[in-house]
Every structure is written in C-alpha cells, then in structure tokens.
Amino acid sequence: MITTFILFNFAVILSEATTVQYNWTIHYAKYNPDGVYHVVIAIDDGDGIFNFPGPTIRACKNNIIQVMVHNNLPNESTSIH
C-alpha cells in the first residue's frame, strides 16, 4: 500500500512537470558595463539582443530545464555555471 502511494505521487509529480527550453548563442560583443566600451562575452537568447551578464532562467518547481548553447566564439571553449 505504501509503495503504491509513493509511486502514484511520483507519477503525479512527473505528469505536472513542464519542460522549459532555452537556446543561447554565445558571441563577442561590445558593451559598456562601467561606462567604457569593452569586448565581452555575451549571450543572445533568441531576441537578437546580447545579454551581459547572461539571461535569467525562469522555471517553476518540478520543471525540466533544457539549455542548448551554441558557441560562436572563434577559438575558445565555454561553460555555463
């Protein structure tokens, strides 16, 4: 009986989960975070505007988050943390 209840609750939680997807493209961009323009690594989250610092991830409890990162930096690898 307890095992059935636990499995049922787990199935209900999974059925309520929504997948939140993000597609980000990483580029070099000129930006003035301190009033002087610098070349920075910025993220375009699909709206054509470079975000620095990166965009906010918005999700609710039990959501599954998928982030597809396209690295357009010419000679550098990258990580998101």
GINORPE-V245877 format. One record per residue. RES is the residue in three letters. PHI is phi in radians with two decimals (NA if undefined). D_FIRST is the distance of its C-alpha to the first C-alpha in Angstrom with 2 decimals. Layout:
res->RES phi->PHI d_first->D_FIRST
res->RES phi->PHI d_first->D_FIRST
This chain:
res->MET phi->NA d_first->0.00
res->ILE phi->-1.14 d_first->3.83
res->THR phi->-1.07 d_first->5.48
res->THR phi->-1.08 d_first->5.18
res->PHE phi->-1.09 d_first->6.33
res->ILE phi->-1.13 d_first->8.79
res->LEU phi->-1.13 d_first->10.05
res->PHE phi->-1.11 d_first->10.61
res->ASN phi->-1.08 d_first->12.48
res->PHE phi->-1.10 d_first->14.41
res->ALA phi->-1.15 d_first->15.43
res->VAL phi->-1.15 d_first->16.63
res->ILE phi->-1.08 d_first->18.62
res->LEU phi->-1.15 d_first->20.21
res->SER phi->-1.23 d_first->21.13
res->GLU phi->-1.52 d_first->22.94
res->ALA phi->-1.25 d_first->24.84
res->THR phi->-2.04 d_first->28.51
res->THR phi->-1.54 d_first->30.89
res->VAL phi->-1.84 d_first->33.99
res->GLN phi->-1.95 d_first->36.93
res->TYR phi->-2.28 d_first->40.20
res->ASN phi->-2.09 d_first->43.32
res->TRP phi->-2.06 d_first->45.74
res->THR phi->-2.07 d_first->49.19
res->ILE phi->-1.70 d_first->50.85
res->HIS phi->-2.39 d_first->54.66
res->TYR phi->-1.43 d_first->57.55
res->ALA phi->-2.59 d_first->58.79
res->LYS phi->-1.56 d_first->61.47
res->TYR phi->-2.56 d_first->60.06
res->ASN phi->-2.09 d_first->61.53
res->PRO phi->-1.14 d_first->58.89
res->ASP phi->-2.09 d_first->61.69
res->GLY phi->1.65 d_first->64.41
res->VAL phi->-2.06 d_first->65.81
res->TYR phi->-1.19 d_first->64.68
res->HIS phi->-2.34 d_first->62.95
res->VAL phi->-1.48 d_first->61.32
res->VAL phi->-2.20 d_first->57.59
res->ILE phi->-1.60 d_first->54.49
res->ALA phi->-2.18 d_first->52.83
res->ILE phi->-2.05 d_first->49.91
res->ASP phi->-1.71 d_first->50.32
res->ASP phi->-1.68 d_first->47.02
res->GLY phi->1.82 d_first->48.36
res->ASP phi->-1.69 d_first->50.49
res->GLY phi->1.41 d_first->53.64
res->ILE phi->-1.92 d_first->53.83
res->PHE phi->-1.36 d_first->53.55
res->ASN phi->-1.82 d_first->51.25
res->PHE phi->-2.52 d_first->52.21
res->PRO phi->-1.14 d_first->50.08
res->GLY phi->-1.04 d_first->47.35
res->PRO phi->-1.20 d_first->45.34
res->THR phi->-1.48 d_first->42.32
res->ILE phi->-1.57 d_first->38.84
res->ARG phi->-2.01 d_first->37.00
res->ALA phi->-2.71 d_first->33.26
res->CYS phi->-1.90 d_first->30.28
res->LYS phi->-0.97 d_first->27.00
res->ASN phi->1.30 d_first->24.88
res->ASN phi->-1.25 d_first->28.04
res->ILE phi->-1.80 d_first->29.07
res->ILE phi->-1.87 d_first->32.73
res->GLN phi->-2.11 d_first->35.15
res->VAL phi->-2.11 d_first->38.72
res->MET phi->-1.71 d_first->41.35
res->VAL phi->-1.91 d_first->44.39
res->HIS phi->-1.84 d_first->47.78
res->ASN phi->-1.60 d_first->50.24
res->ASN phi->-1.78 d_first->53.76
res->LEU phi->-1.35 d_first->55.36
res->PRO phi->-1.10 d_first->58.16
res->ASN phi->-2.34 d_first->57.93
res->GLU phi->-2.31 d_first->54.90
res->SER phi->-1.55 d_first->51.25
res->THR phi->-2.58 d_first->48.87
res->SER phi->-2.50 d_first->45.47
res->ILE phi->-1.99 d_first->43.41
res->HIS phi->-2.60 d_first->41.89
